[in-house]
């Protein structure tokens, strides 16, 4: 979750979902999505390459997009 996220009581956030900073979550968020806003809404599903973005700079050995 991003910084300063507000989650209303009784709401669930699915596994591996990303919530944008400053979002207010008032409805359940499914698994494996990116959600943001006030109220938070699903922007798009997570893609496989999302988890590797930026790794090539940290390790130097990942060929992004290969």
C-alpha atoms as one frame of an Amber mdcrd trajectory, in Angstrom:
protein
   0.000   0.000   0.000   1.045   3.543  -0.655   1.470   6.171   2.036  -1.578
   7.707   3.785  -4.143   5.172   2.518  -7.499   5.097   4.339  -9.367   1.771
   4.409 -12.966   1.832   5.678 -13.860  -0.877   8.202 -15.174  -4.125   6.741
 -13.428  -3.641   3.392 -11.010  -6.276   2.135  -8.051  -5.869  -0.202  -7.133
  -8.924  -2.270  -3.731 -10.595  -2.294  -0.973  -8.906  -4.323  -3.036  -5.762
  -4.959  -1.399  -2.338  -4.989  -3.230   0.659  -3.536  -2.018   4.106  -4.626
  -0.838   6.686  -2.101  -3.577   8.853  -0.584  -6.375   6.552  -1.720  -9.601
   6.020   0.227 -10.764   2.399  -0.058 -14.530   2.152   0.497 -15.272  -1.051
  -1.479 -13.607  -4.460  -1.660 -10.607  -4.559  -3.988  -9.984  -7.859  -5.832
  -6.649  -9.671  -5.923  -3.867  -8.806  -8.383  -4.939  -5.291  -9.383  -3.730
  -1.715  -9.065  -6.313   0.607  -7.475  -6.164   4.299  -6.567  -8.269   7.390
  -6.016 -10.945   8.786  -3.735 -12.875   6.558  -3.695 -10.328   3.949  -4.837
 -11.189   2.165  -8.058  -9.411  -0.531 -10.022  -7.137   1.008 -12.636  -5.883
  -2.196 -14.219  -4.875  -5.774 -13.449  -1.273  -6.472 -12.501   0.876  -7.716
 -15.352   3.682 -10.226 -14.987   6.309  -7.613 -15.917   5.152  -5.234 -13.121
   7.047  -7.223 -10.513  10.358  -6.920 -12.424  10.170  -3.253 -13.417  13.279
  -1.467 -12.150  15.114  -4.659 -11.141  17.674  -4.243 -13.901  18.967  -1.108
 -12.159  19.223  -2.842  -8.780  20.882  -6.078  -9.867  22.333  -5.300 -13.278
  21.559  -8.809 -14.485  17.879  -8.710 -15.454  17.156  -8.029 -19.130  13.795
  -6.273 -19.074  11.478  -7.484 -21.788  13.683 -10.421 -22.749
